[in-house]
Each structure stands twice: as C-alpha cells, then as structure tokens.
Amino acid sequence: MDYKETTRGSTQAFPADTSSTRPEVWAREAIISRTTKSNKIPLFYRDSLRFMISKLGTLAYIDSETNLVNIKCVHANPERTIAKLKQENNIILPIISINQNVTSNADMRRRNQPNIVTESFWSEEKKRAFRLLSLAPRAVDIEYGINIWAKYKANLDQIVEQIRLLFNPHMVVENGFTTVAHAFIDSESDNSTLETSDRQERVIRRTFTVKLETYIPNPKFLVTSTGEIEEFHADTTIY
C-alpha cells in the first residue's frame, strides 16, 4: 500500500523501500566476495597436531635407577618409525610417535544450512568491542594414532598410565581458533610383534586411537563502522 501526503494541494508518495536483500543474504554475499585463496586456508590441522605433540612431549618415565627421564614425541607414521628403528641405532627408547589418520564428517554436529556466525571481539588496544562475521564452521572428527615404542614393559606401563590421565575424560585441544575442542581415546591395541634380526632387540608397542571432535573454521571478517567488511587478523582466540 502506498502512503500519500498532501503538500500545497498536490499529492506525493513516500519513497518505497527498494532494498529486497535480507541482512543474512547481504552478509553471505559480502563474505564470499572477500574470501580469497590465502584466507580460505586456516591451517587448523597443523596447529591441532602441534598442540598434541607438545602435550605428549611433556611425559616422562622413571628408569631402573629411579631417574626421571623425559620422553621425546615425534610426528611420523608407524611404518617410518619402524624403518628408523631398524636402520638407526641411536634412537633412544621409549619414544612416542603421532600421526593423523583420517577425517570423518560429524553428522550429528553439522549445520544444515549455510548459517552466518556473529561474534564479538574486545580490543584491548582500542578499548572497544568489534563485530565479526563468518560462515558456519565445518564439524569434523579428526583421528590420530599415538604409538608408544619401548624396550621394557615397565616403562611402557608408565607411559600408558600418563596418556590415560591426559585424556581424563578428554583432552582440551587449544590453538588460535578454539579452546573447546575435545579429544577422546577411542581404542587401545597392542602391536608389539615386530620382525627383528638376531642382533636387534625386541621392541614392544602400544597404540592409542584418538578422536578429536572439532570444527574447521571459515575466515572471519570485521564489520566496520561504515557497514563495510574487511579481513580480520588477531593473534587471539575468538571462540
């Protein structure tokens, strides 16, 4: 319906609102237009793996002389670790290796439509809050394999105890994108059967399968005071 007003004997229609774009549609189109090849890569896998390695690298064991010995954690597939143990004699056991296996869709946690996520960021430098926009993150489950390599069962048991305490009931994985991602122990298996020659010592191995329930983030954009959006850079955690 057009509303009219009378001005000095003439009628004039109020200007109708010609904007048919809904706010969420505008935000989605603006985000897509500002998304580039570089900011589309969050490096979330790399940062999550680094956190897991740093946590496993804090473990230690007590040797036969009651000395506390630190344990090294490396990123390697089991096959590569076995090859290293056979080829090199300078590897000190026990040692922990971790590898990323597969990623599966988390259907129970996924978003059914391309929602827009709005967040607030407090700037200590400017002492004010800013509004951030992004597309909804992708819910995934990332599977890791944690392998413990040792010569003696007593040392192996000490490490297994500590790993179970790290995931009690879960490990909170923190990086530049999240502080609420949970990693759970999914299974445990004994893979101690290795082919060794007469000159090589037998190596025992325990494997944990760990599942990280998390979200792969989309790039975040800052809404300016003029209604524009620009890429957001901050060395801090937003959610």
C-alpha positions in Angstrom: 0.0 0.0 0.0 1.3 3.5 -0.9 1.0 6.2 1.7 0.4 9.7 0.4 0.7 13.1 1.9 -0.9 16.4 0.7 1.5 19.3 0.2 0.1 22.6 -1.1 -2.7 20.9 -3.0 -0.6 18.1 -4.5 -0.1 14.5 -3.5 3.4 12.9 -3.2 4.1 9.2 -2.5 6.6 8.3 0.2 9.6 6.6 -1.4 9.2 2.8 -1.1 12.0 0.6 0.3 13.5 -0.9 -2.9 16.0 -3.0 -1.0 14.9 -6.6 -1.1 18.2 -8.1 0.2 17.9 -9.6 3.6 20.7 -8.9 6.1 21.9 -12.6 6.1 21.9 -12.7 2.3 24.0 -9.4 2.2 26.4 -10.8 4.8 26.8 -14.1 3.0 27.5 -12.4 -0.4 29.9 -9.9 1.2 31.9 -12.7 2.9 32.1 -14.7 -0.3 33.3 -11.7 -2.2 36.1 -11.1 0.3 37.2 -14.7 0.6 40.5 -15.4 -1.1 42.7 -18.4 -1.7 45.0 -17.5 1.1 42.5 -16.7 3.9 40.5 -19.8 3.0 43.3 -22.0 4.4 43.0 -21.9 8.2 45.9 -24.3 8.9 43.8 -25.8 11.6 45.1 -29.4 11.2 48.7 -28.2 11.6 48.0 -26.2 14.8 46.0 -29.0 16.3 48.7 -31.6 15.6 51.3 -29.3 17.1 49.3 -29.0 20.3 49.0 -32.8 20.6 52.8 -33.2 20.1 53.5 -30.5 22.7 51.3 -32.3 25.3 52.7 -35.7 24.6 56.2 -34.3 24.8 55.7 -33.4 28.5 55.6 -37.1 29.5 58.4 -38.9 31.3 59.2 -42.2 33.0 61.3 -43.5 35.9 64.1 -45.8 34.9 65.6 -48.7 36.9 67.9 -46.3 38.7 65.0 -44.1 39.8 66.0 -41.3 37.4 63.2 -39.2 35.8 63.8 -39.4 32.0 61.9 -37.2 29.5 60.3 -38.8 26.5 60.5 -37.4 23.0 57.4 -37.2 20.8 57.7 -37.1 17.0 55.3 -36.8 14.1 55.7 -39.9 12.0 53.8 -42.8 10.5 54.3 -46.2 12.2 55.9 -47.6 9.1 58.5 -44.8 9.1 59.2 -45.2 12.8 59.8 -49.0 12.4 62.2 -48.3 9.5 64.1 -45.8 11.6 64.4 -48.2 14.5 65.8 -50.9 12.2 68.2 -48.5 10.4 69.5 -46.3 13.2 70.9 -47.5 16.5 71.0 -44.0 18.1 67.2 -43.8 18.7 66.6 -43.8 22.5 63.6 -45.8 23.6 61.0 -45.2 24.8 59.7 -42.8 22.2 56.2 -41.6 21.2 55.1 -41.1 17.6 51.8 -39.5 16.5 50.2 -39.4 13.1 47.0 -38.1 11.7 44.9 -40.8 10.1 41.6 -39.8 8.6 38.9 -37.1 8.9 35.2 -38.0 9.0 32.1 -35.9 8.9 30.4 -35.2 12.2 26.8 -35.5 11.0 25.3 -35.0 14.5 27.0 -31.7 14.9 26.9 -30.3 11.3 24.9 -27.2 10.3 22.0 -28.0 7.9 22.3 -24.7 6.1 25.0 -22.0 5.4 24.4 -20.0 8.6 26.1 -16.8 9.4 28.1 -16.7 12.7 28.3 -13.4 14.5 30.8 -12.9 17.3 32.3 -10.1 19.4 35.9 -9.2 19.8 37.2 -6.9 22.5 40.2 -4.9 21.5 42.4 -4.0 24.5 44.3 -1.5 22.3 41.2 0.5 21.3 39.1 -0.4 24.4 36.0 -1.2 22.4 34.2 -4.2 21.0 34.0 -5.1 17.3 31.6 -7.3 15.5 32.9 -10.3 13.5 31.1 -12.3 10.7 31.9 -15.7 9.3 30.3 -18.6 7.6 29.5 -21.5 9.9 32.4 -23.8 10.6 32.5 -27.4 9.3 32.0 -30.1 12.0 34.5 -33.0 11.7 36.1 -35.8 13.7 39.9 -36.0 13.2 41.5 -39.3 14.0 45.1 -39.6 15.4 47.2 -42.6 16.0 49.5 -42.4 19.1 52.2 -45.1 19.2 54.4 -45.8 22.2 57.7 -47.7 21.4 59.7 -49.2 24.3 62.0 -52.0 25.3 60.6 -52.8 28.7 57.1 -53.4 29.8 57.6 -51.4 33.0 58.4 -48.3 31.0 55.6 -48.8 28.7 53.1 -49.1 31.5 54.2 -45.8 33.0 53.6 -44.0 29.7 50.2 -45.7 29.2 49.1 -44.5 32.6 50.0 -40.9 31.8 48.3 -40.9 28.5 45.1 -42.1 30.0 45.4 -39.3 32.6 45.9 -36.8 29.8 42.5 -37.9 28.3 40.6 -38.0 31.6 37.9 -37.9 30.4 39.2 -35.9 27.4 42.0 -33.6 26.4 41.0 -30.0 25.5 42.9 -29.0 22.4 43.7 -25.3 22.2 45.0 -23.3 19.3 44.4 -19.9 17.7 40.9 -20.9 16.6 39.4 -22.7 19.6 39.8 -23.6 23.2 36.9 -26.0 23.5 37.8 -28.9 21.1 37.7 -32.2 22.9 39.9 -35.2 22.1 38.9 -38.7 23.3 40.6 -42.1 23.4 38.7 -44.2 21.0 40.6 -47.5 21.3 43.8 -49.1 22.5 45.7 -52.0 21.0 48.9 -54.0 21.5 51.1 -54.1 18.3 54.3 -55.5 19.8 55.0 -58.1 17.1 57.9 -56.8 15.1 60.3 -58.7 12.9 63.8 -58.3 14.2 67.1 -59.9 13.4 69.3 -61.7 15.9 71.3 -58.6 16.5 68.3 -56.3 17.1 66.4 -56.0 20.4 62.7 -56.7 20.5 60.6 -53.6 20.6 57.2 -53.5 22.3 54.5 -51.1 21.0 51.2 -49.8 22.3 48.8 -47.9 20.0 46.0 -45.5 21.0 43.4 -44.2 18.5 42.3 -40.7 19.5 39.3 -38.9 18.0 39.2 -35.1 18.1 35.7 -33.6 17.8 36.1 -30.1 16.4 35.2 -27.6 13.8 37.2 -26.4 10.8 36.7 -22.6 10.8 36.0 -20.3 7.9 37.8 -16.9 7.6 36.5 -14.2 9.9 35.7 -10.6 8.8 35.4 -7.4 10.7 32.3 -5.2 10.3 33.4 -1.6 10.1 31.5 1.5 11.3 30.7 2.3 7.7 29.0 -1.0 7.1 31.9 -2.5 5.1 33.6 -5.8 5.9 37.4 -6.4 5.9 39.6 -9.4 6.7 40.2 -9.9 10.4 43.6 -10.5 11.8 44.2 -11.1 15.5 46.6 -13.2 17.5 44.0 -14.3 19.9 41.2 -16.8 20.4 37.7 -15.7 19.5 35.6 -18.7 20.5 
